[in-house]
Amino acid sequence: MDDDGRMLADVVPYLVCPVCGADLELADRGLLCPSGHAFDIARQGYANLLPGNARPGTADTPEMVRARDAFLEAGHFAAPVDRLAMSVSRAAPSFVVDAGAGTGHYLGRILDRTPGAVGLALDISKHAARRAARAHPRAGAVVADLWRPLPLRDGVADAVVNVFAPRNAAEFHRVLRDDGLLLTVTPSLRHLGTLVEPLGLLSVDERKTERMDAALAGYFKFDSRQEIDVEAVLYHDEAATLVGMGPSAHHVPADVLRERLRRLPDPVPAPLSFVLSTYRRLA
């Protein structure tokens, strides 16, 4: 088996074919199910398990992935990253799924804190998966659509983490073990507060957390919640990247955003505020 295959080897036992649901096996630089459905492993080490009729839609572009990677590696989100990794490690999981993993930054930190655990990064962007595949020696990366059935066996994950990404409650419930945990990170009402008006950003829904609890209620029981607040100082390029990582990216054109940023100090203070929520799987 070559190096690319080894990157996925630890997670292959948990994967299923996205076409027929059968188990997958490593076979000559690819994944193969008993029915003959085959999926290549890219030279960067990730597998694309999107069904043939799936479309990536608004998946992150190479430029977006590079910007996110640089922003996260600069440590601006260190507080929520560390708090999430600590919360997951306390459960001593053996298999962690990061649903909407992006570059794999969060999953890598979780695995650093959880010796022996294996992690799987799921993201609809192949460009993000390329980086996630190398985020940690014990992580594998798969291109998948969170709104479709996940290419995972039933009841295999000890924890599912979901950071600023879509939440498919039914699928998260299906792939978690009976005592599995779902951990989400979402923005609080205070997130980017002082920048919302001058930059014309979308504000966080006042009932966002309440709506999330309600959407998960049929599958998960609320367990605990932590609020994390940080005061950051960002250069304009960093602030533009941060805005581009959220929903406002689709509402404020990049040239308009940069023009508005030019009216503000450089660097500019920015409140970063997050909510880390933990849920337990309902039987």
C-alpha positions in Angstrom: 0.0 0.0 0.0 1.4 3.4 -0.9 1.5 6.5 1.4 -1.8 7.9 0.0 -3.6 4.6 0.9 -2.2 4.6 4.4 -3.7 8.0 5.1 -7.2 6.4 4.7 -6.4 2.9 6.0 -7.4 3.6 9.6 -10.9 4.9 8.6 -11.8 2.6 5.8 -13.3 0.0 8.2 -15.9 2.7 9.0 -16.8 3.6 5.5 -19.6 2.4 3.2 -20.3 2.7 -0.5 -22.3 5.9 -1.2 -24.1 4.1 -4.0 -25.2 0.8 -2.4 -24.3 1.1 1.2 -21.9 -1.9 1.2 -18.6 -1.9 3.1 -15.6 -0.5 1.3 -12.1 -2.0 1.0 -8.8 -0.5 -0.1 -7.8 -1.9 -3.5 -5.0 -0.6 -5.7 -5.1 3.2 -5.0 -8.8 3.2 -4.6 -11.9 2.0 -2.6 -14.0 -0.9 -3.9 -17.3 -2.4 -2.7 -18.5 -6.0 -3.3 -20.9 -4.7 -6.0 -18.0 -3.3 -8.0 -18.5 0.4 -7.3 -15.0 2.0 -7.3 -13.7 5.3 -6.0 -10.3 6.7 -6.6 -7.9 7.9 -3.8 -6.4 11.2 -4.9 -2.6 11.5 -4.8 -3.1 14.0 -1.9 -4.6 11.1 0.1 -8.4 11.8 0.2 -11.3 9.8 -1.3 -14.2 11.4 -3.2 -17.4 9.6 -2.1 -19.9 12.0 -3.7 -22.5 10.0 -5.7 -22.3 10.6 -9.5 -25.4 12.9 -9.4 -24.1 15.1 -6.6 -23.0 18.7 -7.2 -20.5 20.6 -5.0 -22.6 23.7 -5.1 -21.0 26.4 -2.9 -18.0 24.3 -1.9 -14.9 26.2 -0.9 -12.6 27.2 -3.7 -8.8 26.8 -3.6 -8.5 30.5 -2.7 -11.0 30.2 0.1 -9.2 27.1 1.5 -5.8 28.8 1.4 -7.2 31.9 3.2 -9.0 29.8 5.9 -5.9 27.7 6.5 -3.7 30.8 7.0 -6.3 32.4 9.3 -6.7 29.4 11.5 -3.0 28.6 11.6 -2.4 32.2 12.8 -4.3 31.2 16.0 -7.2 33.6 15.9 -9.6 30.8 16.7 -7.3 29.1 19.3 -9.8 29.5 22.1 -12.7 27.6 20.6 -10.3 25.1 19.0 -8.7 24.3 22.3 -12.0 24.2 24.2 -13.5 21.9 21.6 -10.5 19.6 21.6 -10.5 19.4 25.4 -14.2 18.6 25.5 -13.9 15.8 23.0 -10.8 14.3 24.6 -12.6 14.0 27.9 -14.9 11.4 26.3 -11.8 9.3 25.4 -13.2 8.5 21.9 -11.6 6.0 19.5 -13.3 7.3 16.3 -14.2 11.0 15.8 -16.0 12.4 12.8 -15.6 16.1 11.8 -18.7 16.9 9.7 -17.9 19.9 7.6 -14.2 19.7 8.5 -12.8 22.3 6.1 -9.0 22.1 6.3 -9.0 19.6 9.2 -7.6 22.2 11.6 -10.1 21.4 14.4 -9.8 17.6 13.9 -6.0 17.8 14.0 -6.1 19.5 17.3 -8.6 17.0 18.7 -6.4 14.1 17.7 -3.4 15.8 19.2 -5.3 15.7 22.5 -6.6 12.2 22.1 -3.8 9.7 21.7 -4.8 6.5 19.8 -8.0 8.0 18.4 -8.7 8.0 14.7 -10.5 10.8 12.9 -12.4 11.3 9.7 -12.8 14.7 8.0 -15.9 15.1 5.9 -16.3 18.1 3.5 -18.0 18.8 0.2 -14.9 20.7 -1.1 -12.2 18.6 -2.6 -9.8 21.5 -2.1 -10.5 21.4 1.6 -10.2 17.6 1.7 -6.7 17.8 0.2 -5.5 19.7 3.2 -7.6 17.7 5.7 -6.0 14.5 4.5 -2.7 15.7 5.8 -4.0 17.5 8.9 -2.9 14.6 11.2 -1.3 11.2 10.8 -4.4 9.5 12.3 -6.9 11.4 10.1 -8.5 10.4 6.9 -10.4 12.8 4.6 -13.5 12.1 2.4 -15.4 14.4 0.1 -19.1 14.0 1.0 -22.3 16.0 1.1 -23.6 16.5 4.7 -27.2 16.7 3.4 -27.0 13.2 1.9 -26.6 9.9 3.7 -23.1 9.9 5.1 -20.7 7.2 3.7 -20.4 5.7 7.2 -21.6 2.5 8.8 -24.3 2.7 11.5 -23.2 3.4 15.1 -19.4 3.6 14.5 -18.5 7.1 15.8 -17.9 8.0 19.5 -18.2 11.7 18.7 -19.3 13.9 15.8 -18.0 17.5 15.8 -19.7 20.2 13.7 -18.0 23.6 13.5 -19.9 26.4 11.5 -21.3 23.7 9.2 -24.6 22.2 8.2 -26.2 19.8 10.7 -27.9 16.7 9.5 -29.4 15.5 12.8 -30.7 12.2 11.4 -27.4 11.2 9.9 -25.4 12.3 12.9 -27.7 10.2 15.1 -27.3 7.2 12.7 -23.5 7.1 12.6 -23.0 7.7 16.4 -22.8 4.9 19.0 -25.6 4.6 21.5 -23.7 6.8 24.0 -22.1 9.0 21.4 -21.7 12.8 21.6 -22.4 15.6 19.2 -20.4 18.8 19.7 -21.3 22.0 17.8 -19.5 25.3 17.6 -21.7 28.3 16.4 -21.3 32.1 16.6 -23.0 33.9 19.5 -24.9 37.1 19.2 -21.7 39.0 20.1 -19.7 37.6 17.3 -18.1 40.4 15.2 -20.5 42.8 16.9 -18.6 46.0 16.4 -18.0 45.2 12.7 -21.5 44.2 11.7 -22.8 47.7 11.0 -19.7 49.4 9.4 -19.1 46.4 7.1 -22.8 45.6 6.4 -22.5 42.1 7.8 -25.4 39.7 8.6 -26.1 39.6 12.3 -26.5 36.4 14.1 -30.1 35.2 14.6 -31.2 36.0 18.2 -32.8 32.6 18.4 -30.0 30.7 16.6 -29.1 28.5 19.6 -32.8 27.9 20.4 -33.5 26.9 16.8 -30.6 24.5 16.8 -31.7 22.8 20.0 -35.2 22.4 18.5 -33.8 21.0 15.2 -31.7 18.4 17.1 -34.4 17.6 19.7 -35.8 14.5 18.0 -32.4 12.9 17.9 -30.3 14.4 20.7 -30.6 15.5 24.3 -29.0 18.8 25.2 -26.1 18.2 27.7 -24.0 21.3 28.2 -23.1 24.7 26.8 -20.0 27.0 27.0 -19.6 30.5 25.8 -16.2 31.6 24.5 -15.3 35.2 24.0 -12.1 36.6 22.6 -11.1 40.2 21.6 -9.0 39.9 18.5 -7.0 42.6 16.6 -7.1 41.8 12.9 -5.3 43.4 9.9 -7.7 44.2 7.1 -6.7 41.1 5.1 -7.4 38.9 8.1 -10.7 40.6 8.7 -11.7 40.1 5.0 -10.8 36.4 5.3 -12.8 36.1 8.5 -15.9 37.6 6.8 -15.3 35.3 3.9 -15.5 32.3 6.2 -19.1 33.1 7.2 -22.5 33.6 5.6 -21.8 37.3 4.9 -19.4 36.2 2.2 -22.5 35.6 0.0 -24.0 39.0 0.7 -21.1 41.5 0.7 -19.0 41.4 -2.5 -15.2 41.3 -1.9 -14.6 44.7 -3.5 -17.3 46.3 -1.4 -16.0 44.7 1.8 -12.4 46.0 1.2 -13.7 49.5 0.5 -15.6 49.5 3.8 -12.6 48.1 5.6 -10.5 51.0 4.4 -12.6 53.3 6.5 -11.6 51.5 9.6 -8.4 51.4 11.6 -5.8 48.9 10.4 -5.5 46.7 12.4 -9.1 46.7 13.7 -10.4 45.3 17.0 -13.0 42.5 16.5 -15.0 40.6 19.1 -15.0 36.8 18.4 -17.7 35.0 20.3 -18.7 31.3 20.1 -21.0 28.9 21.6 -19.8 25.3 22.2 -22.8 23.0 22.7 -22.7 19.3 23.6 -25.6 16.9 23.0 -26.0 13.2 23.8 -27.6 10.8 21.3 -31.1 9.7 22.1 -31.8 6.0 22.0 
